[in-house]
Amino acid sequence: MKNIVIVESPAKSKTIEKYLAGDYKVVSSKGHIRDLATTGKYGLGVDLDNDFKPTYVIIKGKNKDVKELKKLVKEADHVYLATDPDREGEIISWHLKDELDIPDNKYSRVTFREITKDVVLKSIKEEAKIDMNLVKGAETRRILDRIIGFRLSKLMQYKTGGKSAGRVQSVALKLIVDREREILAFIPKEYWTIEAEFKDFTALLFKYKDKDIEINNESEADAILEKLSKEFIIKNIEEKVRKKSAKEVFKTSTLQQMAANKLNFAASKTMKIAQKLYEGVDLGSETVGLITYMRTDSVRISPEFISQTKDFINKKYGEKYVGSPKMGKRNTNMQDAHEGIRPTSILRVPEDVKKYLTIDEYKLYKLIYTRALASLMADAKLLQTTVIFDNNDYLFKTTGSVLTFDGYLKEYAEYEDNEDKILPDFKEMNGSLTANKINKEQHFTKPASRYTESSLIKELESLGIGRPSTYATIISTIKDHDYVKVEDKKFIPTKMGIETTDKLQEYFSDIINVKYTAHMESDLDDIAEDKKNNIKVLHEFYDKFAPIMDDALKNMEKKAPEKTGEVCPECGNDLVIRKGKYGEFVACSNYPTCKYIKKEKKSSEEVKVIAECPKCHKDIIERKTRKGKIFYGCSGYPKCDYATWYKPTGEVCSKCGNLIVNKNGENICENCDK
């Protein structure tokens, strides 16, 4: 065996091995092989008294994989560490090198920014070494997240009953809670509008004698209406050509936002599908990655792709449709390590590969493809018309536009929000026209909207909090831990989410806030760029964090268990709701003196009757083990101990009279077919 190439994903390994000659064996680490231990002080796996030295252990269930990799590495002449082209991929490569004991002269670090034959063959020759600054940045991030996550989570579990807290997660939750409070505190302000309705358009009152007008109540609106006639004089017509430019190719955050808005995909779903499109799809004649690496905050695209796409546009639509690359605004937090998200080839038209993709894969690929194609197309041109009307010194305005050249909209129109309206030719109206109606309408000012997945991601990015690759996980966590509920795609904080946020702000407001979290993110970037010392950054953080944590442990008031309104039948004290390993239960408030636990009886509607018990002829019902695994047992338990893992069909065997059960999709007799 000559060369071993280690990637993260099994799917990716299969694709890449098809490109490389027989001298290469491509294998997968299946993601991370090591993580921080849960031993030592506070179970952090970090030596707080020895410059935060981490202790790493092989992840549970990965020992066999590591053993096989060690054997392959030992037999190989050279090892190529080809994990993902980002900071997370860099530290995975470092863990592999360290755990597999690969000598410096026996390995190379390579990255595949897209999984296509040409790029893979080219990249395998561009050998480098692991960037230890990137590793330090990623390791520092992990240590910070472990310290804050472990210690704050345990504090919240003990004091509030909350499930978790985290460096970025808790700031994201605070944004949602703050927005909810802003909405609840908002006092609507009344205002009125007056609109003239014509045959083909409407015009809105906006000025009186060239001064802005504000209508605060109905009486003011009625007073104005009395002064208006239905005859309007055209005071001014202004026409100007307006250009509308395409947006740049997607980066991780904008892809997540657009997929949420246009495809109704959760961020986690978008990233899962994008991963598949990146790793490789079997197109019959070849297996190839359809998009470039999907974890990026850059919108840069390669000269080769620009050239190929411009040629494609020219051939399809003509030279006038060819535009220049759109680079967007550069964010100060942008790492720009590699390209934006684009198709690996503009020649792989979505309709041509549709039959090889699932419906959702096709939708996302088409979105990415169309955005990239449009980003290199010419601006659309519109003739924008603004018309001012005079009615007894009250000025009304209407605005509309006509698309004179579609440009990039030729491809991207279905994803563009377009509110432009078409107006008639006012030059033929002899300077005046008559309104059909003049309407008054009451309005009230509205508070800021609740966050959606899309708007929360946009806000986190604009504030410089977290990294685009982590947003999907953050959102999943606050949803899964019941800190928020989702209604009409909008986040509403739960009682637990609000209580957890308030307790954290009571003690940790200097750490769990936007400014400090963004500053910490900047420090992590500086470590990765060798501008700051990682140990110094950790000491500065912990010297601030530790005394606050000690104070919170000692003085934070513990939330009292919620009373049910019932009394304990054994000692007469209140019954309360407690939380255990398997969820909530009702028990005596006088624990441990009284250990009474109320046994909950399910209503007949909650009990799923499956069949008749073959032993005692009572009902067989669906049950759960303590770990939540479903089985089917007799309702007469413990007197009758009949139970089966397989769901009874309700029929009995004609030979022996035992139940027919469904095992792996097949109906069999649990007795005769054993």
N, C-alpha and C positions, 0 to 999 in steps of 0.2 A: 504494500500500500504506500503510494508516494505522497499524496497530499490530502489533508483533511480540511474541509471547509465547514465551520460551525456557524449556523444561523439560529435565529430564535424560534421560527415557526416551522412545523413539519410540512405544511402546505408549501411554504417558500422553498424548503430544501428540495422537494420533488421537482419544482419548476426549474431551479438553478442547476440541478444535476443534469438536466436534459441539455443545457447549454454547454457545459464543460466537458472536455475530452475525458477519456477513460482513466487518466492519471489522477482524477479528483473524485473523492467520495464526499458527498454533502450530507451532513447530519444536523439534527436540531437539538438545542438545549431545552426546548419547550419553555422558553421564557427564563426568568431568574432561576438560578440554582441555589443561591444563598440569600439569607436575610439576617438581620440582627437577631441575636439570641434573645430570649425572654428571661434571662438569669441576671444575677447581680442586683445592685441597688435599685429598688422600685421595679425590678423586672425589665429594665430598659435595654440590657445588652450593651450598655455604654458605661465605661468607667469614668464617672464624673470627677473623680479625684486624680485622674491621670490623663489630663488633657483630652478627655472625651474619647479615649481609645475604644473603638468598637470591637465587639466579639461577634463573629459571624458563624452561623451554623448552616448546614445543608437543609433546605426546606423539606418538610415532612413529605414523604412519598417520592423524593427525588434521588434517594441513595442509589437505586438501581441504575438510573440514567447516568449519574455521575460516574459510577463504576464502569459502565460501558464506554463512556467518553474517555476515561483515563486509559483504558485498554487501547482504544483507537489512537489516541494521541501518542502513546508509547511506541506503537508500531509505525507511526507516520514519519516521513522525512521532514515535512513542514506542515504547520497548522495555520490556517487563515481564519481569523476571528472576524466574522462578517455579520455581527448583530446590527440592529437598526441604527441608522445614521443620525442619532441624537444623543443627548447626555445620558439618557436611560440606557441606550444601547452601549454606550462607552463603558459604563460601570458594569454592565453584564459581561462585556468582554474582559474587563479587569478581573471580575470574580472567576471567570472561566480560567484565565491564565494562572491566577493564584491557586485556585482549588485543584486544578489539573496539573499543577507544577510544570508549566511549560517554560523552558529556558528562553531567554531573550533572543538568542540566535536561531530559534526554531519556529518563531511565529511572526505573522504580519497582521496588521489591522487593516481591513478593507471595508468599504461601505458601498452598498448598492442603492442609489437614489431612485432607481426604477428597475423593475425586474424585466428587462428585455435582453435578448442575446447579445447585441452589440455593447450595451452598457455593462453587462456582467463581465464579458470578455475583456473589456477595456479596464474596468475597475479592479479586476483580479491582478492586473499588472501594476497598478498604482499602489504599491505597498507602503505602509506607514507603521508607526508604533502607536500604542495606546496613549491618548492625550491625558496625562495625569492631572492636569488642571481641570479638565472636564469631570474626571473621576472625583476629585476633591469637591467640586461644586455639587455633584449629584450625591455624594456621601454626606456632605454637610446638610443638604436638604433632608435626607433620610433621617439623620440624627435629630435635627430640629423637630421634624414631624413626629418622630418616635417620642421624644421628651414631652412635647406639648400634647400630642394625642393621647399617650398613655396616662400621663399624670392628670390632665384635665378631664379625660373621659372617666377615670376612676373617681375623681372628685364629684363630677356631675351625677354619676350613678349612685354615689353614697348620699349626696346632699339633696338631689332633686328628683332622682329616678330617671333622668335623661340617659340616653344610650351612649352618646359619644360627644366629643368636642375636638376641634382641630385648628391648626394654624390658619388655613384658608377657609375650611368648611364653616367655622363659627363666624367669620367675617361675612361670608355669603349669606348665612342665616340672619345676621344682624341687619344687612341691607333689606332683606325681606320684611323683618319685624319693624324696622324704622319706617319703611314705606307704608306698612299697614297702619301704623300710628299716625302718620301724616294724613292718610286717607280719613281715619276716624276723627281727627281733629279739624278737618277741613270744613269751613263754613261757606256754603255756596252763596254766590252773589248773583242777584237777578240782573238780567239785561235783555233788551229787545232789539230786534232787527226789522227793517222794512225793506221789502223786496218787490220790485216791479216785474210782473210776469207778461212776457210778450209771446208771440206765436212760436218762435224758434229758440228763444233763450230767455234768461232772467238777468236782471241787473240789481245790484245791492246798493242801498244808500250808505255813503261813507263820509260825506262832508256837507257842511253848510257854509256857503261863501268862502270856500277854500280852507275852512277850519275843520279838523276832525270832529266827528259827532259821536256822542255817547248817549244812549237812550236807557234810562235806569228803571222805568216803570211803564205801565200801560197808559197812564194818563199823558205822559210825555209823548208816547207813540201816537195816541189819538190826536193830540194837539198838532203834530206834524202832518198826519194824514189829512186833517182839515185844510191844510195849506197847499196840498198837492192836487194837481189835475191829472187826467190820464194822458195828456199830451206831453211828450218829451222831445227836447231839442238836442240834436247831436252836437256836442260842444267840441269834442276833439277825438280824432282817430289816430292812433299811433301804431305803426307796423314796424316790426324789426325782425331780422333773421336771428334765430337763436340756435346754437349748437348744443346737442345733447351727446355726451361722451359715454362710451361703455365703461364699465368698472373693470378693475384689474382682476387677474385670476384669483381663485380662492386661496386663502390660508385656512388653517384649522378652524379658527373662531368664526370666520365669515361663512365657511361651509356649513358649520353646525347651525348658525343662525338662519341661513337661506333654506337649508333642508327642513328646519322646523317650520318656517313660514310657508314654504311652497309645497313641501311634501308631507308635512305633519309628522316628521321623524323626530323622536327623542334624540338628544345628543349621543347617548350611548349606542343607539341603533345606527346612527350615521357613521360613527367611528368603526363599528363592527363590520358594516358593509364596505366601507372604504378600505379597511384592512384586507378584506378578501379581494377587492379589485386591484390593490397594490401587489399582493402576494402572487397572483397568477390565476388566470382563467383558461380552461381548456377550450380552444376555439376550433377544435377538430384537426386542423392542419398544424397547429402549434399551441403551446401553452405559454402564455405571456401575461405580464402585469399590465393592466389597462391604464393605470394612473401612476403618477410619481408618488413619493413618500408623503403620507397624509398628515404627519405631525410636523407642522412648520408654521412660523409666523412671518415668513418672507413671501413676497409676491413677485420676486424676480423669476424670469424664465430664460432658458438657454438660447443662445444665438441660433443653434441648429433648429430648435423648435420654431422660433420666430420665422426663419427663412422658409422652412417647410410649410408653415401655416399661411404665410403671405402668398406663396405660390399656389396653394390650395384655394384660397379666396379668389385670387386673380383668375384661375381657371374656371371656378364655379360661377362667379358673379361679375367679373371684370375688374379692371385696374382701379376704377373709381371707388370700389368698396374696400380697398386695401388701406389699413390705417397703421398707426404706430403703437408700440407697446404701452399699456397703461400701468404706471408704477404705483399709483395711489400715494397717500400720505405716509411718510416714514414715522413709525412709532419709536419713541426713545427706548422702549423695552425690546424692540425687535432684535432677534439674534441673527437673522439673515444667514443661517448656516448653509441652507440649500434652497432650492427652488420652491416656488409656490406649487399648488396642486393643479396639475394639468394632465391631459391624456398623454400617454407615452408616444402616441403617433396620431396626428390629426387625420390620418387616412383610415383609422378604425372608427368609422361612422357608427353612431349608436344603433341605427336601424340594421346595420350589417351584422352586429354582434348580439343583437337582442335575443335571438333564439338560444344562445348559450348562457344567458343570464336569467336569474329569477326576476320577477316583476320589480321588486324593490331595488335590486342591483342595477337593473336597466334604468330606472328613474334617477338614481343617484349618478350613474355614469353619464347619462344624458345631460344632467344639470352641470356636471364638471366640464364635460366636453363643450357644451354650448357656451358656457361662461368663458372658457379659454379661447374659443374661436372668435367670439364677439369682441374680446379684449384686443384683438389685432385687426379689427374692422374699422372703417371710417366712421366719423361722427354722423349721427342723424341730424337733419336740418329741418327746422320748423319755422314757419312764418307766424310769429306771435302778434296778435292783435289785441289792443286795449282800447276800449271805447268809453268815453265819458259823456253822460247825458245830464242836461240841466232841466230841472222842474221847479220853477219859482225859487231859484238860488239853492235848491237842494240838489246835490250832485250824486249821481248813481254811476256805478262802474260795472262793466262786464269784461271778462278776459277769455280769450280762446286762442286756438292755434290750428294751423294746417300743416301736416307733415309733407314737406316738399321733397325730402330725400330720406329714405328709410335707413340707409347705412347699416350699422350694427343691429338695428331692430329687425332686419331681414331674418336674423337667426334668433335673436334674444327676446322678441316681443312677448312671448308667452310668460316670461319670468319678470317682465317689467310692469311696475305699477303705473298706469297711465290715466291721469284724470283730465287730460286736455279735452276741451270741447270745441266743436266746429261752429263758427259763427257765420251768419249770412253776410252778403256784400252790402255794407252800409252806404257805400258810395252811390248806390242806386236808389236811395230812400229820400232824396231831396231834403236832407237836413233835419227831418223830424219823423216821429212815428208815435203810434198810439198803443198804450198798454192795455192788455185784456183785463188785468187785475192789479191792484197794489195791496200786498198782504203785510200784516204785522205778525210777528211771532215772538213768543216768550222763550227765553233760554236761561240757563243757570251755569255759572262757571263750574268746571269739574276738577277734582283733584288729579294728581298724577296717577297713572294706571299702575295696577299691580304688575309685578314682574312676571314675564313668561320665561321659558327656557332661553329663548332667543335674546330677549332684552337683558336678562341677568348675565348671560355670557358677554354681551356687548359691554355692559357696565363693568364687570370684573376686568375685562381686557383694558378698557379705557382708564381704569384706576391703577393698572399695573399690578393686579393681585393674581397670584397663581400663574400657571402656564396653560396655554390652549389645550395641551394634551391631557390636562388634569380636570378640565371643566366638566366633562361627562361624568367622571367619578364623583366629583363634589356634589353635583346635582342629584345623582342616584342615591348618595349617602343621606342627604337631608330628607329625601322622599322616603327612603326605606326605613329610616329611624323615626318616622312619624313626627318630624319637626314641621313639616308643611303638608297641606293637602292641595290637590290641584282641581280647580273648578274652571271650566271654560278656558283651559290651557293656562290659567293664571295661578301663581303661588299664593296661598293664604296660610300664614303661620298658625300652627295649632297651639293649644294652651301650653303643651310641653315645650314647643319651640320658643314661645314667648318667655316662659319661666326660665328655661336654660339660658337664653340670651341675657335676661335681666340679672341672673346670678353671676354670669361671667362679667358683665359690665360693672357690677357692684365691686368686684375685686380686681379684674384683669383689663380694665378699660385702657390702660397704657400699652397693652400688648395686643389685645383683640380689637383692633381698629384698622381702618383703611390705611392711614398714614404709616403706621409702624409695619404693617404687613407688606406694603409696597416697598418700604425702605429695606426690609429684610430680603425681598425679592431682588432688589438692586444689589445688595451685598452678595447674594448667591451668584449673580451674574459676574460680579467683580472677581469672586473666587475662581470661577470657571475661566476667566480671562487673565488670571495671575496678577490681579491688581490689589487683592486683599488676602490676608492670611486667614485661613479657615479656622484655626484654633483661636485666634484673637476674636473673630466674629462669634464663635460659640461661647467664649468666656463672657463677652459683653452681653450676650443674650441671657445666659444663665445667671449671671450676677444680678440681673434685674428680675428675672422670673422666680428664682428660688425663694427669696423672702416673701414675695406676694403669695406664693403657693403655701408656704408655712402659715401665713396669716389666715388664708382662706380655710385651710384644714382645721385651724383652731377656732376661728370665729364665725365662719359662714353658717347661718342658721339652716338646720336640716328641715326639709319639708315634712310635715306631719302626714302620715298615711290618711287617705280619704275615708271618711266614715260612710258606712252603707245605710245607716239609720236603723240597723238591727242590733240586738244585744246577744251576747254569747250565752248559749243555753247551759253552759257549764259553770260560768263564774259571774255572769251578769254584766261584764264590761262591754264596751262598744266593739262591734265587729268592723274591721277596716279592710280596705283593698291593699294587698301587698303584691310585690313582683318577685317571681321566682325564676328559676332556670327555664321553666316551660311556660312562662307567661304569668298573667295575673291570677290571683286566687283570693278568697275571702277567709280571714283568720281573726283570731282574738287579738285585741290591742294590748292585752296584758301578757303577751309573749315576752320572755320564755316561762314565766310563772304558769300561764295557761297555754297549752299547745293545741287548743281546738282549731280545726280547719273545717270549714263548711264544704260539704260535698255537693257540688252543683248537679242538679237533676235537669237533664235536657227535656224540653217540651216534646210532645209527640211529633210536632212539625219538624223539629231538628233531628230526630232519630230516623236514620235511613234504614227501613226494613228491606232486607235483600231477599230472604227466602225463609223456609221453615226448617228448623233444626232437625237433622236426621236422628238425633239421639233422644230428645225430649219433646220435640214438636212445638217448642216455643219459637219466637222470632230470632232469625239471624240478623244482626245489625252491623253497620260499619263502625269500627272502632279505631283508635290510634294508640300506638305504643307511647311510652314516655318521651321518646325521641321523635314522635310525630309520624312514624311509618304506619300506613293504613293496613289493617287486617280485618277479617270478618269472623265474629264470634257470637255465641249464643247469649241472648238477653237474660238467660237464667243463670249466668255465671255468678257466684262460684259453684253453685250446685251442679251445673252442667258445664263441662270444660271444653266443649266443641269449639274449634277455631281453625281457620285456614287463611293462608296468605292470598289465595286466589279467589276472585269474585264469583260466587255462585250465580248461575244463570236463572235459577228458579225451577229448573227441570231436574228430574231424578233419573238415575240409570235404570233401564228396563231389566238389567241382569241382576244387580245386587241391591238396588233401592237407595244407593248413596247419591249424594249430590253431583250434578254436572257443574264443573267450574270452568272458567275461562283462563287458560294458562298460555301466555305468550300469543294471544290471538286465536288459540284453538280451543274448542269446547271438548273437554274430556271428563271421564268419570274419575273422581279423586281416589277411588278404591281400585277399580279394574285396570286403570292405565298407569298406575304407579310404577 
